[in-house]
Amino acid sequence: MPPVAADALLSLLHPAWQALIAMCLLIVTILGLRRLAARGRARMTTAVLVTGGLIVALTVLGTLAVSCSGSESRHASANLV
């Protein structure tokens, strides 16, 4: 199927949509942080600890998932040879 002019137009608009989505996320994040900061120091500390814990947990789970899937694919390719 030959490329269509509409595809070229959409590919030009693609970075603009990414920028628009990024701006919306930035605004929502700033508003959320402002509201959280207005609630006080204790809430900010709790939020930072919870967020840090989630980041560490997701990193560990991601690392385990990659290491486990990597060993399975190596065993599968070794069986094929």
N, C-alpha and C positions, 0 to 999 in steps of 0.2 A: 504494500500500500504506500503510495507516494506521500511525502509530507504535505500537510495542508497549511495555508497561510495562517489559519486560526491557531495552529500549534505553535508557530513562531511567536505570535502575539502573546499567547499564554506563557511561553517561556520567558518573555521579556517582563511580564507582570509578576512572575514568580518571586524575585527578590523583594519587590515592593510589598507583597503579601507577607513575606517573612518579617520584614521590618515592621509592618503594622502589628502583627501578632506579638513581636518582641516588645514593642512600645506598650501594648495593652497589658502584657504580663508585668512589665516594669512598673506601670502605674498601679496595678492591683497589689503588687508586692510592697511598694512604698506606702500605700494606704493601709495595708494590713500591719506593717511594721509600726506605723505611726499610732494606730489604734492600740497595738500591743504595748508600745512604750508608754502610752497614756495610762495604762492600767497599773503601772508601778514596777519597781525593781524586782520584786519577788516573782512576778509573772514572767518577766523577761528572762530571769535566771532559769526558771523551769522550762521555758520555751527553748532556750539555747541548749539545755541539757537533753531534753527530749529529741530535739532535732539532731544533735550530735550523736546521740545513741542510735537513732534511725539510720543516719549516714553510715555509721560503723557496721550496723547489722546488715544493711543492704550491700556494703562492700564485701563483707565476709561471705554472705550468701552468693553473691555474684562470682566471687573468686572460687568458691567451692563448686558452683555449677559449671564454671569453665573448666576447672581441673578435672572434674568427674566426667564431663562430656568429652574432653580431650583424650582421656585414657580409654574410653569405650571406642572412640573412632580409631585409635591406634590398634586396639585388639581386633577390631573388625577388619581393618586393612591388612593386618598380619595374617588373619585367617584366609584372606583371599589369595595371598601369594603362595 
